[in-house]
Amino acid sequence: MGKLEKKDNTYIHKNSGVCSSAIQFEVEDGILKNVHFVGGCNGNTTGIGKLVEGMEIHDVIDRLQGVRCGMRATSCPDQLATALKEYLQNAE
């Protein structure tokens, strides 16, 4: 499953290239739920989680894919988009 693991109903994505080490989330009928970043800038990652909860995962990917953090090639939002794309690849 690559960097994405499943434990009960929760998916866990191991991040790379960012301050947060992982993202935990659930998906129900294509809707993102219970998004939690492990580590990173607490205010920003908590805000991202609250903003995307209840959204359709394709919309989250479209909005967050390619967002960069400073000079880094990725960001915590981009890592969430990556996790959701991996989720979709494994769900099909």
ZIJODA-V78252 format. One record per pair of residues at least 12 apart in sequence whose ideal C-beta (glycine too) atoms are under 10 Angstrom apart, sorted by sequence separation. I is the first residue (numbers start at 0). J is the second residue. If there is no record, write none. Layout:
I,J / I,J
This chain:
0,12 / 1,13 / 2,14 / 10,22 / 11,23 / 12,24 / 22,34 / 23,35 / 24,36 / 36,48 / 47,59 / 50,62 / 51,63 / 63,75 / 64,76 / 65,77 / 66,78 / 2,15 / 10,23 / 11,24 / 22,35 / 23,36 / 34,47 / 35,48 / 50,63 / 63,76 / 64,77 / 66,79 / 9,23 / 10,24 / 21,35 / 22,36 / 23,37 / 34,48 / 62,76 / 63,77 / 66,80 / 9,24 / 10,25 / 21,36 / 22,37 / 33,48 / 34,49 / 63,78 / 64,79 / 65,80 / 9,25 / 10,26 / 19,35 / 20,36 / 21,37 / 22,38 / 34,50 / 47,63 / 63,79 / 64,80 / 4,21 / 6,23 / 8,25 / 9,26 / 19,36 / 20,37 / 21,38 / 22,39 / 31,48 / 34,51 / 35,52 / 59,76 / 62,79 / 63,80 / 64,81 / 7,25 / 8,26 / 18,36 / 19,37 / 20,38 / 21,39 / 34,52 / 62,80 / 63,81 / 2,21 / 3,22 / 4,23 / 8,27 / 17,36 / 19,38 / 20,39 / 32,51 / 33,52 / 34,53 / 47,66 / 60,79 / 61,80 / 64,83 / 2,22 / 18,38 / 19,39 / 31,51 / 32,52 / 34,54 / 59,79 / 60,80 / 63,83 / 64,84 / 3,24 / 17,38 / 18,39 / 19,40 / 31,52 / 32,53 / 59,80 / 60,81 / 14,36 / 17,39 / 18,40 / 19,41 / 22,44 / 30,52 / 31,53 / 32,54 / 60,82 / 9,32 / 10,33 / 14,37 / 17,40 / 30,53 / 31,54 / 56,79 / 59,82 / 60,83 / 8,32 / 9,33 / 11,35 / 12,36 / 13,37 / 14,38 / 19,43 / 24,48 / 30,54 / 31,55 / 56,80 / 59,83 / 60,84 / 8,33 / 12,37 / 14,39 / 18,43 / 19,44 / 22,47 / 23,48 / 29,54 / 30,55 / 31,56 / 34,59 / 43,68 / 51,76 / 9,35 / 11,37 / 18,44 / 22,48 / 29,55 / 30,56 / 50,76 / 56,82 / 57,83 / 60,86 / 17,44 / 24,51 / 25,52 / 28,55 / 29,56 / 31,58 / 47,74 / 48,75 / 56,83 / 57,84 / 60,87 / 19,47 / 24,52 / 29,57 / 30,58 / 31,59 / 40,68 / 47,75 / 51,79 / 56,84 / 26,55 / 29,58 / 30,59 / 31,60 / 39,68 / 47,76 / 51,80 / 26,56 / 56,86 / 57,87 / 43,74 / 44,75 / 48,79 / 56,87 / 24,56 / 43,75 / 44,76 / 47,79 / 51,83 / 43,76 / 56,90 / 24,59 / 39,74 / 40,75 / 44,79 / 39,75 / 38,75 / 36,75 / 39,78 / 36,76 / 36,78 / 36,79 / 34,79 / 31,79 / 34,82 / 18,68 / 17,68 / 16,68 / 31,83 / 18,71 / 22,75 / 17,71 / 16,71 / 17,72 / 19,74 / 24,79 / 31,86 / 16,72 / 17,73 / 18,74 / 19,75 / 22,78 / 16,73 / 17,74 / 18,75 / 21,78 / 22,79 / 26,83 / 15,73 / 16,74 / 17,75 / 24,82 / 29,87 / 14,73 / 16,75 / 17,76 / 19,78 / 22,81 / 23,82 / 24,83 / 14,74 / 17,77 / 19,79 / 22,82 / 26,86 / 14,75 / 16,77 / 17,78 / 21,82 / 22,83 / 26,87 / 29,90 / 16,78 / 24,86 / 14,77 / 15,78 / 14,78 / 26,90 / 13,78 / 14,79 / 16,81 / 12,78 / 15,81 / 12,79 / 14,81 / 14,82 / 12,81 / 13,82 / 12,82 / 11,82 / 12,83 / 10,82 / 10,83 / 12,85 / 12,86 / 10,85 / 2,78 / 10,86 / 3,81 / 2,81 / 3,82 / 10,89 / 1,81 / 2,82 / 3,83 / 1,82 / 3,84 / 5,86 / 3,85 / 2,85 / 3,86 / 1,85 / 5,89 / 0,85 / 3,88 / 0,86 / 3,89 / 1,88 / 0,88 / 1,89 / 0,89
